[in-house]
Amino acid sequence: MLGTLWTIILIIIAIIVIVFLLRFLFGILVIAPVGMEFVKTGTPIDTALSIFTGI
């Protein structure tokens, strides 16, 4: 029981870390025009990021 709880906590922490890394990477990509094109094509990723930034 305790093992599954720790697994859930670790997964949540991992997701948060990945989201922050993605936001950091997209921040760099947005500066470049190529990055802008990538963000435009990857609209689902962009909307997901905007949802996370809203939190």
mmCIF file of the N, C-alpha and C atoms, coordinates in Angstrom:
data_MODEL
# 
_entry.id   MODEL 
# 
loop_
_atom_site.group_PDB 
_atom_site.id 
_atom_site.type_symbol 
_atom_site.label_atom_id 
_atom_site.label_alt_id 
_atom_site.label_comp_id 
_atom_site.label_asym_id 
_atom_site.label_entity_id 
_atom_site.label_seq_id 
_atom_site.pdbx_PDB_ins_code 
_atom_site.Cartn_x 
_atom_site.Cartn_y 
_atom_site.Cartn_z 
_atom_site.occupancy 
_atom_site.B_iso_or_equiv 
_atom_site.pdbx_formal_charge 
_atom_site.auth_seq_id 
_atom_site.auth_comp_id 
_atom_site.auth_asym_id 
_atom_site.auth_atom_id 
_atom_site.pdbx_PDB_model_num 
ATOM 1   N N  . MET A 1 1  ? 0.842  -1.206 0.000   1.00 0.00 ? 1  MET A N  1 
ATOM 2   C CA . MET A 1 1  ? 0.000  0.000  0.000   1.00 0.00 ? 1  MET A CA 1 
ATOM 3   C C  . MET A 1 1  ? 0.882  1.264  0.000   1.00 0.00 ? 1  MET A C  1 
ATOM 4   N N  . LEU A 1 2  ? 1.875  1.257  0.886   1.00 0.00 ? 2  LEU A N  1 
ATOM 5   C CA . LEU A 1 2  ? 2.768  2.408  0.986   1.00 0.00 ? 2  LEU A CA 1 
ATOM 6   C C  . LEU A 1 2  ? 3.631  2.547  -0.269  1.00 0.00 ? 2  LEU A C  1 
ATOM 7   N N  . GLY A 1 3  ? 3.995  1.398  -0.854  1.00 0.00 ? 3  GLY A N  1 
ATOM 8   C CA . GLY A 1 3  ? 4.800  1.396  -2.079  1.00 0.00 ? 3  GLY A CA 1 
ATOM 9   C C  . GLY A 1 3  ? 4.091  2.070  -3.239  1.00 0.00 ? 3  GLY A C  1 
ATOM 10  N N  . THR A 1 4  ? 2.800  1.784  -3.402  1.00 0.00 ? 4  THR A N  1 
ATOM 11  C CA . THR A 1 4  ? 2.022  2.392  -4.491  1.00 0.00 ? 4  THR A CA 1 
ATOM 12  C C  . THR A 1 4  ? 1.878  3.895  -4.272  1.00 0.00 ? 4  THR A C  1 
ATOM 13  N N  . LEU A 1 5  ? 1.751  4.307  -3.023  1.00 0.00 ? 5  LEU A N  1 
ATOM 14  C CA . LEU A 1 5  ? 1.632  5.730  -2.686  1.00 0.00 ? 5  LEU A CA 1 
ATOM 15  C C  . LEU A 1 5  ? 2.900  6.478  -3.092  1.00 0.00 ? 5  LEU A C  1 
ATOM 16  N N  . TRP A 1 6  ? 4.052  5.891  -2.767  1.00 0.00 ? 6  TRP A N  1 
ATOM 17  C CA . TRP A 1 6  ? 5.333  6.494  -3.145  1.00 0.00 ? 6  TRP A CA 1 
ATOM 18  C C  . TRP A 1 6  ? 5.488  6.549  -4.661  1.00 0.00 ? 6  TRP A C  1 
ATOM 19  N N  . THR A 1 7  ? 5.017  5.502  -5.355  1.00 0.00 ? 7  THR A N  1 
ATOM 20  C CA . THR A 1 7  ? 5.088  5.462  -6.820  1.00 0.00 ? 7  THR A CA 1 
ATOM 21  C C  . THR A 1 7  ? 4.275  6.606  -7.418  1.00 0.00 ? 7  THR A C  1 
ATOM 22  N N  . ILE A 1 8  ? 3.073  6.824  -6.897  1.00 0.00 ? 8  ILE A N  1 
ATOM 23  C CA . ILE A 1 8  ? 2.196  7.906  -7.373  1.00 0.00 ? 8  ILE A CA 1 
ATOM 24  C C  . ILE A 1 8  ? 2.870  9.260  -7.147  1.00 0.00 ? 8  ILE A C  1 
ATOM 25  N N  . ILE A 1 9  ? 3.456  9.455  -5.956  1.00 0.00 ? 9  ILE A N  1 
ATOM 26  C CA . ILE A 1 9  ? 4.136  10.712 -5.623  1.00 0.00 ? 9  ILE A CA 1 
ATOM 27  C C  . ILE A 1 9  ? 5.306  10.949 -6.579  1.00 0.00 ? 9  ILE A C  1 
ATOM 28  N N  . LEU A 1 10 ? 6.094  9.904  -6.826  1.00 0.00 ? 10 LEU A N  1 
ATOM 29  C CA . LEU A 1 10 ? 7.244  10.019 -7.737  1.00 0.00 ? 10 LEU A CA 1 
ATOM 30  C C  . LEU A 1 10 ? 6.803  10.352 -9.158  1.00 0.00 ? 10 LEU A C  1 
ATOM 31  N N  . ILE A 1 11 ? 5.704  9.743  -9.619  1.00 0.00 ? 11 ILE A N  1 
ATOM 32  C CA . ILE A 1 11 ? 5.172  10.015 -10.961 1.00 0.00 ? 11 ILE A CA 1 
ATOM 33  C C  . ILE A 1 11 ? 4.736  11.474 -11.066 1.00 0.00 ? 11 ILE A C  1 
ATOM 34  N N  . ILE A 1 12 ? 4.049  11.981 -10.042 1.00 0.00 ? 12 ILE A N  1 
ATOM 35  C CA . ILE A 1 12 ? 3.587  13.377 -10.026 1.00 0.00 ? 12 ILE A CA 1 
ATOM 36  C C  . ILE A 1 12 ? 4.786  14.325 -10.091 1.00 0.00 ? 12 ILE A C  1 
ATOM 37  N N  . ILE A 1 13 ? 5.820  14.046 -9.284  1.00 0.00 ? 13 ILE A N  1 
ATOM 38  C CA . ILE A 1 13 ? 7.032  14.874 -9.282  1.00 0.00 ? 13 ILE A CA 1 
ATOM 39  C C  . ILE A 1 13 ? 7.697  14.837 -10.659 1.00 0.00 ? 13 ILE A C  1 
ATOM 40  N N  . ALA A 1 14 ? 7.770  13.634 -11.256 1.00 0.00 ? 14 ALA A N  1 
ATOM 41  C CA . ALA A 1 14 ? 8.375  13.474 -12.580 1.00 0.00 ? 14 ALA A CA 1 
ATOM 42  C C  . ALA A 1 14 ? 7.622  14.290 -13.630 1.00 0.00 ? 14 ALA A C  1 
ATOM 43  N N  . ILE A 1 15 ? 6.296  14.271 -13.594 1.00 0.00 ? 15 ILE A N  1 
ATOM 44  C CA . ILE A 1 15 ? 5.466  15.032 -14.540 1.00 0.00 ? 15 ILE A CA 1 
ATOM 45  C C  . ILE A 1 15 ? 5.735  16.530 -14.389 1.00 0.00 ? 15 ILE A C  1 
ATOM 46  N N  . ILE A 1 16 ? 5.789  17.013 -13.144 1.00 0.00 ? 16 ILE A N  1 
ATOM 47  C CA . ILE A 1 16 ? 6.047  18.431 -12.878 1.00 0.00 ? 16 ILE A CA 1 
ATOM 48  C C  . ILE A 1 16 ? 7.406  18.836 -13.440 1.00 0.00 ? 16 ILE A C  1 
ATOM 49  N N  . VAL A 1 17 ? 8.422  18.006 -13.204 1.00 0.00 ? 17 VAL A N  1 
ATOM 50  C CA . VAL A 1 17 ? 9.780  18.283 -13.695 1.00 0.00 ? 17 VAL A CA 1 
ATOM 51  C C  . VAL A 1 17 ? 9.797  18.321 -15.223 1.00 0.00 ? 17 VAL A C  1 
ATOM 52  N N  . ILE A 1 18 ? 9.131  17.359 -15.865 1.00 0.00 ? 18 ILE A N  1 
ATOM 53  C CA . ILE A 1 18 ? 9.066  17.302 -17.333 1.00 0.00 ? 18 ILE A CA 1 
ATOM 54  C C  . ILE A 1 18 ? 8.375  18.549 -17.888 1.00 0.00 ? 18 ILE A C  1 
ATOM 55  N N  . VAL A 1 19 ? 7.286  18.965 -17.249 1.00 0.00 ? 19 VAL A N  1 
ATOM 56  C CA . VAL A 1 19 ? 6.549  20.159 -17.690 1.00 0.00 ? 19 VAL A CA 1 
ATOM 57  C C  . VAL A 1 19 ? 7.436  21.397 -17.607 1.00 0.00 ? 19 VAL A C  1 
ATOM 58  N N  . PHE A 1 20 ? 8.171  21.540 -16.491 1.00 0.00 ? 20 PHE A N  1 
ATOM 59  C CA . PHE A 1 20 ? 9.072  22.685 -16.344 1.00 0.00 ? 20 PHE A CA 1 
ATOM 60  C C  . PHE A 1 20 ? 10.174 22.667 -17.395 1.00 0.00 ? 20 PHE A C  1 
ATOM 61  N N  . LEU A 1 21 ? 10.718 21.477 -17.680 1.00 0.00 ? 21 LEU A N  1 
ATOM 62  C CA . LEU A 1 21 ? 11.753 21.342 -18.713 1.00 0.00 ? 21 LEU A CA 1 
ATOM 63  C C  . LEU A 1 21 ? 11.192 21.706 -20.087 1.00 0.00 ? 21 LEU A C  1 
ATOM 64  N N  . LEU A 1 22 ? 9.974  21.245 -20.382 1.00 0.00 ? 22 LEU A N  1 
ATOM 65  C CA . LEU A 1 22 ? 9.333  21.563 -21.662 1.00 0.00 ? 22 LEU A CA 1 
ATOM 66  C C  . LEU A 1 22 ? 9.099  23.063 -21.794 1.00 0.00 ? 22 LEU A C  1 
ATOM 67  N N  . ARG A 1 23 ? 8.624  23.694 -20.716 1.00 0.00 ? 23 ARG A N  1 
ATOM 68  C CA . ARG A 1 23 ? 8.391  25.138 -20.729 1.00 0.00 ? 23 ARG A CA 1 
ATOM 69  C C  . ARG A 1 23 ? 9.696  25.882 -20.977 1.00 0.00 ? 23 ARG A C  1 
ATOM 70  N N  . PHE A 1 24 ? 10.778 25.401 -20.346 1.00 0.00 ? 24 PHE A N  1 
ATOM 71  C CA . PHE A 1 24 ? 12.099 26.008 -20.518 1.00 0.00 ? 24 PHE A CA 1 
ATOM 72  C C  . PHE A 1 24 ? 12.581 25.856 -21.959 1.00 0.00 ? 24 PHE A C  1 
ATOM 73  N N  . LEU A 1 25 ? 12.422 24.640 -22.514 1.00 0.00 ? 25 LEU A N  1 
ATOM 74  C CA . LEU A 1 25 ? 12.835 24.365 -23.892 1.00 0.00 ? 25 LEU A CA 1 
ATOM 75  C C  . LEU A 1 25 ? 12.011 25.172 -24.887 1.00 0.00 ? 25 LEU A C  1 
ATOM 76  N N  . PHE A 1 26 ? 10.703 25.242 -24.670 1.00 0.00 ? 26 PHE A N  1 
ATOM 77  C CA . PHE A 1 26 ? 9.838  26.005 -25.570 1.00 0.00 ? 26 PHE A CA 1 
ATOM 78  C C  . PHE A 1 26 ? 10.141 27.492 -25.474 1.00 0.00 ? 26 PHE A C  1 
ATOM 79  N N  . GLY A 1 27 ? 10.524 27.949 -24.287 1.00 0.00 ? 27 GLY A N  1 
ATOM 80  C CA . GLY A 1 27 ? 10.929 29.347 -24.113 1.00 0.00 ? 27 GLY A CA 1 
ATOM 81  C C  . GLY A 1 27 ? 12.112 29.687 -25.000 1.00 0.00 ? 27 GLY A C  1 
ATOM 82  N N  . ILE A 1 28 ? 13.055 28.745 -25.120 1.00 0.00 ? 28 ILE A N  1 
ATOM 83  C CA . ILE A 1 28 ? 14.221 28.925 -25.988 1.00 0.00 ? 28 ILE A CA 1 
ATOM 84  C C  . ILE A 1 28 ? 13.786 28.840 -27.453 1.00 0.00 ? 28 ILE A C  1 
ATOM 85  N N  . LEU A 1 29 ? 12.932 27.859 -27.773 1.00 0.00 ? 29 LEU A N  1 
ATOM 86  C CA . LEU A 1 29 ? 12.494 27.633 -29.151 1.00 0.00 ? 29 LEU A CA 1 
ATOM 87  C C  . LEU A 1 29 ? 11.684 28.804 -29.695 1.00 0.00 ? 29 LEU A C  1 
ATOM 88  N N  . VAL A 1 30 ? 10.867 29.416 -28.833 1.00 0.00 ? 30 VAL A N  1 
ATOM 89  C CA . VAL A 1 30 ? 10.007 30.527 -29.265 1.00 0.00 ? 30 VAL A CA 1 
ATOM 90  C C  . VAL A 1 30 ? 10.848 31.703 -29.757 1.00 0.00 ? 30 VAL A C  1 
ATOM 91  N N  . ILE A 1 31 ? 12.039 31.887 -29.171 1.00 0.00 ? 31 ILE A N  1 
ATOM 92  C CA . ILE A 1 31 ? 12.919 32.979 -29.595 1.00 0.00 ? 31 ILE A CA 1 
ATOM 93  C C  . ILE A 1 31 ? 13.307 32.809 -31.069 1.00 0.00 ? 31 ILE A C  1 
ATOM 94  N N  . ALA A 1 32 ? 13.563 31.565 -31.468 1.00 0.00 ? 32 ALA A N  1 
ATOM 95  C CA . ALA A 1 32 ? 13.951 31.280 -32.853 1.00 0.00 ? 32 ALA A CA 1 
ATOM 96  C C  . ALA A 1 32 ? 12.712 31.158 -33.741 1.00 0.00 ? 32 ALA A C  1 
ATOM 97  N N  . PRO A 1 33 ? 12.784 31.635 -34.999 1.00 0.00 ? 33 PRO A N  1 
ATOM 98  C CA . PRO A 1 33 ? 11.636 31.513 -35.913 1.00 0.00 ? 33 PRO A CA 1 
ATOM 99  C C  . PRO A 1 33 ? 11.258 30.058 -36.182 1.00 0.00 ? 33 PRO A C  1 
ATOM 100 N N  . VAL A 1 34 ? 12.271 29.188 -36.205 1.00 0.00 ? 34 VAL A N  1 
ATOM 101 C CA . VAL A 1 34 ? 12.021 27.759 -36.411 1.00 0.00 ? 34 VAL A CA 1 
ATOM 102 C C  . VAL A 1 34 ? 11.177 27.233 -35.254 1.00 0.00 ? 34 VAL A C  1 
ATOM 103 N N  . GLY A 1 35 ? 11.493 27.706 -34.050 1.00 0.00 ? 35 GLY A N  1 
ATOM 104 C CA . GLY A 1 35 ? 10.735 27.321 -32.861 1.00 0.00 ? 35 GLY A CA 1 
ATOM 105 C C  . GLY A 1 35 ? 9.282  27.753 -32.964 1.00 0.00 ? 35 GLY A C  1 
ATOM 106 N N  . MET A 1 36 ? 9.057  28.953 -33.524 1.00 0.00 ? 36 MET A N  1 
ATOM 107 C CA . MET A 1 36 ? 7.698  29.454 -33.699 1.00 0.00 ? 36 MET A CA 1 
ATOM 108 C C  . MET A 1 36 ? 6.902  28.545 -34.625 1.00 0.00 ? 36 MET A C  1 
ATOM 109 N N  . GLU A 1 37 ? 7.531  28.117 -35.717 1.00 0.00 ? 37 GLU A N  1 
ATOM 110 C CA . GLU A 1 37 ? 6.880  27.205 -36.665 1.00 0.00 ? 37 GLU A CA 1 
ATOM 111 C C  . GLU A 1 37 ? 6.547  25.886 -35.985 1.00 0.00 ? 37 GLU A C  1 
ATOM 112 N N  . PHE A 1 38 ? 7.471  25.414 -35.140 1.00 0.00 ? 38 PHE A N  1 
ATOM 113 C CA . PHE A 1 38 ? 7.264  24.151 -34.433 1.00 0.00 ? 38 PHE A CA 1 
ATOM 114 C C  . PHE A 1 38 ? 6.091  24.261 -33.462 1.00 0.00 ? 38 PHE A C  1 
ATOM 115 N N  . VAL A 1 39 ? 5.985  25.405 -32.789 1.00 0.00 ? 39 VAL A N  1 
ATOM 116 C CA . VAL A 1 39 ? 4.883  25.630 -31.844 1.00 0.00 ? 39 VAL A CA 1 
ATOM 117 C C  . VAL A 1 39 ? 3.555  25.709 -32.601 1.00 0.00 ? 39 VAL A C  1 
ATOM 118 N N  . LYS A 1 40 ? 3.563  26.354 -33.774 1.00 0.00 ? 40 LYS A N  1 
ATOM 119 C CA . LYS A 1 40 ? 2.342  26.465 -34.585 1.00 0.00 ? 40 LYS A CA 1 
ATOM 120 C C  . LYS A 1 40 ? 1.862  25.092 -35.049 1.00 0.00 ? 40 LYS A C  1 
ATOM 121 N N  . THR A 1 41 ? 2.808  24.245 -35.483 1.00 0.00 ? 41 THR A N  1 
ATOM 122 C CA . THR A 1 41 ? 2.424  22.916 -35.960 1.00 0.00 ? 41 THR A CA 1 
ATOM 123 C C  . THR A 1 41 ? 1.990  22.031 -34.793 1.00 0.00 ? 41 THR A C  1 
ATOM 124 N N  . GLY A 1 42 ? 2.651  22.205 -33.640 1.00 0.00 ? 42 GLY A N  1 
ATOM 125 C CA . GLY A 1 42 ? 2.319  21.399 -32.458 1.00 0.00 ? 42 GLY A CA 1 
ATOM 126 C C  . GLY A 1 42 ? 1.334  22.119 -31.558 1.00 0.00 ? 42 GLY A C  1 
ATOM 127 N N  . THR A 1 43 ? 0.175  22.502 -32.101 1.00 0.00 ? 43 THR A N  1 
ATOM 128 C CA . THR A 1 43 ? -0.816 23.238 -31.312 1.00 0.00 ? 43 THR A CA 1 
ATOM 129 C C  . THR A 1 43 ? -1.320 22.459 -30.095 1.00 0.00 ? 43 THR A C  1 
ATOM 130 N N  . PRO A 1 44 ? -1.503 21.133 -30.175 1.00 0.00 ? 44 PRO A N  1 
ATOM 131 C CA . PRO A 1 44 ? -1.944 20.424 -28.962 1.00 0.00 ? 44 PRO A CA 1 
ATOM 132 C C  . PRO A 1 44 ? -0.944 20.568 -27.819 1.00 0.00 ? 44 PRO A C  1 
ATOM 133 N N  . ILE A 1 45 ? 0.353  20.547 -28.147 1.00 0.00 ? 45 ILE A N  1 
ATOM 134 C CA . ILE A 1 45 ? 1.400  20.726 -27.138 1.00 0.00 ? 45 ILE A CA 1 
ATOM 135 C C  . ILE A 1 45 ? 1.304  22.137 -26.572 1.00 0.00 ? 45 ILE A C  1 
ATOM 136 N N  . ASP A 1 46 ? 1.083  23.109 -27.450 1.00 0.00 ? 46 ASP A N  1 
ATOM 137 C CA . ASP A 1 46 ? 1.005  24.511 -27.048 1.00 0.00 ? 46 ASP A CA 1 
ATOM 138 C C  . ASP A 1 46 ? -0.177 24.744 -26.110 1.00 0.00 ? 46 ASP A C  1 
ATOM 139 N N  . THR A 1 47 ? -1.325 24.158 -26.424 1.00 0.00 ? 47 THR A N  1 
ATOM 140 C CA . THR A 1 47 ? -2.504 24.314 -25.572 1.00 0.00 ? 47 THR A CA 1 
ATOM 141 C C  . THR A 1 47 ? -2.283 23.630 -24.235 1.00 0.00 ? 47 THR A C  1 
ATOM 142 N N  . ALA A 1 48 ? -1.624 22.460 -24.252 1.00 0.00 ? 48 ALA A N  1 
ATOM 143 C CA . ALA A 1 48 ? -1.327 21.747 -23.010 1.00 0.00 ? 48 ALA A CA 1 
ATOM 144 C C  . ALA A 1 48 ? -0.411 22.588 -22.134 1.00 0.00 ? 48 ALA A C  1 
ATOM 145 N N  . LEU A 1 49 ? 0.573  23.233 -22.751 1.00 0.00 ? 49 LEU A N  1 
ATOM 146 C CA . LEU A 1 49 ? 1.501  24.094 -22.010 1.00 0.00 ? 49 LEU A CA 1 
ATOM 147 C C  . LEU A 1 49 ? 0.777  25.305 -21.436 1.00 0.00 ? 49 LEU A C  1 
ATOM 148 N N  . SER A 1 50 ? -0.151 25.884 -22.200 1.00 0.00 ? 50 SER A N  1 
ATOM 149 C CA . SER A 1 50 ? -0.893 27.041 -21.714 1.00 0.00 ? 50 SER A CA 1 
ATOM 150 C C  . SER A 1 50 ? -1.786 26.660 -20.539 1.00 0.00 ? 50 SER A C  1 
ATOM 151 N N  . ILE A 1 51 ? -2.307 25.433 -20.551 1.00 0.00 ? 51 ILE A N  1 
ATOM 152 C CA . ILE A 1 51 ? -3.113 24.941 -19.432 1.00 0.00 ? 51 ILE A CA 1 
ATOM 153 C C  . ILE A 1 51 ? -2.233 24.819 -18.191 1.00 0.00 ? 51 ILE A C  1 
ATOM 154 N N  . PHE A 1 52 ? -1.013 24.258 -18.377 1.00 0.00 ? 52 PHE A N  1 
ATOM 155 C CA . PHE A 1 52 ? -0.092 24.094 -17.254 1.00 0.00 ? 52 PHE A CA 1 
ATOM 156 C C  . PHE A 1 52 ? 0.370  25.440 -16.709 1.00 0.00 ? 52 PHE A C  1 
ATOM 157 N N  . THR A 1 53 ? 0.580  26.421 -17.591 1.00 0.00 ? 53 THR A N  1 
ATOM 158 C CA . THR A 1 53 ? 1.010  27.742 -17.135 1.00 0.00 ? 53 THR A CA 1 
ATOM 159 C C  . THR A 1 53 ? -0.126 28.431 -16.382 1.00 0.00 ? 53 THR A C  1 
ATOM 160 N N  . GLY A 1 54 ? -1.370 28.083 -16.714 1.00 0.00 ? 54 GLY A N  1 
ATOM 161 C CA . GLY A 1 54 ? -2.534 28.631 -16.020 1.00 0.00 ? 54 GLY A CA 1 
ATOM 162 C C  . GLY A 1 54 ? -2.617 28.167 -14.576 1.00 0.00 ? 54 GLY A C  1 
ATOM 163 N N  . ILE A 1 55 ? -2.042 27.005 -14.279 1.00 0.00 ? 55 ILE A N  1 
ATOM 164 C CA . ILE A 1 55 ? -2.037 26.451 -12.917 1.00 0.00 ? 55 ILE A CA 1 
ATOM 165 C C  . ILE A 1 55 ? -1.008 27.133 -12.095 1.00 0.00 ? 55 ILE A C  1 
# 
